[in-house]
Every structure is written in C-alpha cells, then in structure tokens.
C-alpha cells in the first residue's frame, strides 16, 4: 500500500490530552495498553493498517487487545505491527493534516513481528524488545540521549571491527610509535585490570579511520558532533560529562555531576613518541574522526580533566586514546 511507503519529516513523541486514550505514560522504548477511548470519540471503529499492506476497520472495543508503542499526532503505532488512524475531529489543531506522511522501516515485516521504537528509530522486532548494541566482539553497550544526540555510556573495549576483522594489539613500544595502520592497546598492557575497572581500550587514530569500531548504526563522532554536545550542555560542560565521585577520577572531583549521563572516565593515554602510558585517573582523551586541517599527521581530540571545561586540541595519530560512539542521524 503506497501510504506505508511515504517518508515522514519527523515523529513527535507526544500524547495529545484531547484523546484521553491511555492511563499510562508512554516511554521511548516502552509500551502501554489502551485502557479506554475518550467519551467524546463518537466513532464506532477506526482504520487499522497492518504490516502486510492491508487495512480494515476494527471496533474501538477491540483496540484493548493491542499495545500502543507511540502516538504521533492522530496515529497510534501498535504492537501488532500496524497503526491506527484516529478520527481527525479528535485532533487539537483543526487545521493540521494529521495523517500526511508515515515513515515505516524499510523491508517487509515477517508475520507476527512488532513495530518498535528502538534508539530513536522505528524497526521491526520479533518480540517488541530492542536488539542490544554490540561491537565486533559481542560486547554490549547502553546509550543515553543528550539533546538531539544519542551516545554510548561507556568507552569502546572491542578488539575487532564491527565486521569481525581483528585489530592489531601492540605491546611493543617501538612498534606502537612507528605504526601507521590500525592498532589498539590496554593501559599498562593490562587488559584484566582495565576491564575490571570499567575502562575501555586505547586506540590509535588509524583504527578510527580504517576500522568501523562502533556498533551498527553508530560511528566515531566528528569534531562537530562533540561541539554540538558541549554547546547543548553549556557552561561547565566538562563537569556534566564526567562521572561523579572519586571511584575513577582523582579526588576531590567535587564539581562533577554527570548530569548528562555520559559518564566520562579518565582513561589516560599512550604517547605517540615514547609509547609511555600516563594520566590514568586524571585525564580522559577521546578521538574524533576529524583530521587536522593544518597538519594531516594530526587529528582532533576532546579532553576531560579536573577542570570544568572540555578541551579541543589536535594530536598525532599514533597516540592511544579512548573512543566513544554516537548514533548515526
């Protein structure tokens, strides 16, 4: 059905109070049962659009069999993989065109699949549960929405690209400083301690550039992505990004709030000239995917330290820094 193929400019995650349709609040990745229809809804039935492209009318009473995943204007997205167009006279703005352009995931839905909002997008799932965010090693990550962006809440710890190809592990100092291909290491060459303490691996920039390090639908942020993040957070953005307390950061770390949910840790670094490790517990360094304009031997990074600021500088590509991923637009 052509209506299902149309693209939509945006989905608005909102509940129109004029509907009085449900008794529970909706969550971005949750669901709520329809408990009752508004008394002023005079319609006996509504049109239900199903994943196979068919449509038909359903009695209002039978809608309690479904679950609402999202409300966008006058449209209820249901857990049976379909959606419901409510009578337009129930829309608050009489001049609005509430059922104009609908965006559904690409591809056909298998029988019984559920239309689910996951990580900011509508996808078909088998059971309504969002698939985990995993890297090339199968490590599972969580995410947090900050402004209009969605970031992982921990640094990468993968030893493989997302396609499963391994990244070179370099322990030798001479090899680390002279390499111009993808590589990673663990602080002090001790993966057990780093993983136990919640830190990720340290990567050179060639790993960022040559290997898709991030989970599917995520990427290493550009310098512009970082700038958007810090602009949204405003003053003292560094304090809002850093984990609070002194479990990882050098004491006192009193101003850190982590109110963004980013949970930035001081993972330290590995030097590009000496291959020495330094700054664990004191400074966090994160690669961007952006090369320096003035010197292509360098790339742009972001730094969190005991100050309240987020520092932007460029450093040599052979340095070992942490990597944090952001969801694709």
N, C-alpha and C positions, 0 to 999 in steps of 0.2 A: 504494500500500500504506500503510495507516494508520500502520504502525510508523515509516515515513520522515517522517511529519508531526509526530511528537511533539517537544516542546521539551525542551531539556536544561538543567538548572540550572548545570552547568559542565562544561568539558572539562579533564581533568587530563593534562598533558603529562608522562607518566612511562613508564618501561619497567619492567615487572614482572620481577624477576630470576627468578622461578619459571618463566617461559616459556622463557628461553634461546632466543629466536626469531631474533635477528639478530646479526650480527657487527659492525655499525657502529652508532655512536650516531646518534640522530635529532636533527635541527635543527628549530627552529620553522618555518622556511620551506624545509626541505630534504627529502631522502628517503633511504631506504636499502633495499637489496634484502634479501629474506628469504633467508638462507643455509641455514638448517636449522631443522627443528622439534625441540622438546625430545624427548629419548629417552623421557621419561615421558608423552608425549602419545600416548595409545593410540588416538585417533580416526583412522580412515582418511580421513575427509573432514570438511569444515566447511561451514557455510552461508554463501553469498556473496549479499549484497544489492546489486543493481545500480541505476543511476540511473533506469531505466525502470520501477522498481517490482517487477520480477520477482525471483525468488530460486531458487536451486538449490544442489546440492551439488557441491563440487569436491574432487578428490583433493588431499591435502596436498602431493603432489609437484608439482602444477601451480601452487601458490602462488608458486613461484620466478619465474613469468612476470610477477608483479605487483611493484609497488613500494609500500612502506609509507610513508605520509605522516605518520601519527600513531597512537599507541597510547593508548587511553583505556580503562582497566580491562581487560575481556577483548575489546575491539573493535579491530581493525586497519583503519584507513582507507587505502584502496588508490588507486593512481594510475589505475586503470581507471574511477574514479568510483564504485566500490562500497565495501563494507566487509564484514569477516569477523567473525563471532561465534565465538570460540574456546570449547571445552568448558568449562563452568563449574567443573569439578573442577580446572582449572588455575589458578583464581583463588586468591590467597593467603588472602583472608578468606572463609571458607566461609559466613559469614552475610551476605555482601554480595549485593546484587541487581545484578549487573554489567551487565545489558543492559536497563536500565529505560527511560530516555528518551533518544532520539537526536535531536540537532538537525542538520539539513542546511540549506544555503542555500535561500532562497525561490526559487520558479520551477523550471521544468523544465530539465534538462541536455540540451544537444544531443548527438547521437551523437559519441562519442569525446572528450567533454570530461572534464577531470580534476578531482577533488575536491582542492583545495589549501588549505593553511593560509597565509593572507597577512595580515600586520599584525594578527595576533591573532584572525582570523575565518576560517571555512571558506567558500570560494567556489568556483564552477565556473570553470575556466580552459581555454583551448584546448590548452595545452602544458605545464601544470604550473608555468609561470613567473608570478610575481606581477606584476600590472599596475603601472606606475610611478605614483608620487604626483606629480600635476601640478596646477599652478594654472591660472587663466584664460588665461594667456599661453602655456601649454605648458612652463613651466619645471619641471624635475624635481627632486624633493627626496628625501632619505633620512630615515629615522626611527630612533629609539632608544627602547628600553623602559627606563623608570626606575621601579622599584617596580611599581605596578599601572597605570601610565600609559604612553602612547606619544607622544613629542614629535618634531616635526621637528628636525633637527640644524642648520638654518640659518634665518635670518630671511627673511620673505617679500620677494620682489622683483617681485611681479606689478603690472601696471598695469591689470588688468581684474578684475572679479568673476568667480567661477567660471562664471557663465553667459555670459561673453564681453563683457558690457557694460563699456565703458571707465570708469575712474576719472579725475576731473579732475586734470590735472597743473598745479600752481600754482607759478609762479616769482615773480610779483609779491608784494611784501611786504604791501601794503595789502589785497589780495585774500585772502591767507593768514590774516591776523588777523581779518578780518571775516566769513569764510565759516562757515556752519552746515550745510553739506552735505559729502558725501564728497569727499576730496581727498588727494593724495599729493605728495611731492617727493623729490628726491635731495639729500643733504648738499652744501651749497655749490652746489646746482643743477648738479651734475656727475655724471651717471649713469655715464659711462665709467669715471671713477676709482673710484667706489663699487663698481661691479660687479667691476672688475678686482681690487679689494682684498678681495672676498668679503663686502662688506656688502649689506644689503637696502635697501629704500626706507623713507622715513619717512611715516607716515600720520597724519591727524587721527582723532579718535575717531569722527567721523561715518562714516568709511569702515568702521570696525569694526562700527558699529551698522547701517548701511544696506546694506552690500555683503557678500555671502558671499565673503570673501577667500581662505579656505583651500581646499586640495584636498578632493575629495569624501570624506566620512566624517570630516572634521576640522573643528575650529572654533577660534575665538579663545578662549583659556582664560578662565574666570571667575577672580575673586579666590580663590575656594575651590579651584579647580584648582591655582593657584600655591601656596596654603597646604599642600595635600596633598603637593606636590612638595618643598617645603622641610622639612616635617615628616619626610618619609621620609629626606631626606639628613642631617638632624640638625645637629650643631654645624658651624660653618664652611661652611654650605651654599653661600654665595657662591663660595668657593674651588673647590668641587666642580662648580660650574656654569660657571665661567669658563674660556675657552681658556687653556692654559698658555703660558709663554714671553712674549716681547715683540714678536711679529710684528704684533700689533694693540694689545695693552694697553701703556700706559706702563710703562717699566721701573721697578722690577725685576719686579713681578708674581710674586714668588718663591713665594708660598703657593698660587697657583692650580694645581690638579691636573687639572681637567676629568674627574675620575673617573666622573662621571655620563654623559659623552658628549654633554651638552647643547651644549657649545661656544659659550657666550655671548660675544658680541663687544661692544666699546664703540662702538656705532653713533652716539652723540651724539643731538642733538635739534634741533628748530626751535621757537623761542619763540612763545607764543600772543599776546604783546603787541607785540613788536618784529619778529618773523619772523626774528630773527638765529639763525644756526647756532652751536652750541657743543658742547664736550665730546667730540668725536671722539677716540678713543684713550684716553679717561679714564673715561667713564661709559656704560653701556648702560641704556636705558629701554625698557620693554615695556608696551604697553597690556594691560589685561584688558577683558573685555566688561562688567564690573560698574560701574554708575553709583554715585556717591556718594549715601549716604542723606541726608546733611545738606545737600548742595548739588548739585542736579541739573545745574548748569553744569560740574561736575567728574566725572571718572571715576577709578577706582583703577588704579594702575600698580605695576610692580615695577622696582627699580633694582639693578644691579650696579655697584660702584665699586671703588677699590683696597682697600677693607676686605674682611673675610671674610664680611660679612653680606649678606642680601637685604633690601632696604628696601621697605616698603609705605607709600605715601602716595597722596593724591589730587591731581590736577592738572586744569587747564582743558582742555576738549575740543578746543580749537584748537591745542594743542601737536602737534608732529610727533614721533612715537616709532616704534620698531621694533615688529614684530608677529611672534610665534612661535605656531605652531598645535599643538594637541593632538588626538589621535584621539578620536572620539565613543565613549561607553561602549557 
